[in-house]
């Protein structure tokens, strides 16, 4: 039984999922912190695209 516990403890199969989840959480947190700046950036990009489209 102790051998099974040691093998389970050393197993790293699920580490990739945990790392990806933490990266997603950090990205979402950064977006929430800088939401206003991100919204303004996206709005400016779409305005620029729209202006260039109208000039064609």
C-alpha positions, 0 to 999 in steps of 0.5 A: 500500500505504501508503494502505491502511495509513493507512485501516486505522489511521484506521478505528474500526468495531471500537472499539465492541466493544472499549469494551463488552468493557472495560466488561464486564471492569470490571463483572466485576472490581468484582463479584469485589472486592465479591462478599461484599457483593453476595451479602449484599445479594441475600440480604437482598433475597430475605429481605425479599421472602419475609417480605413474601410470608408476611405476605400 
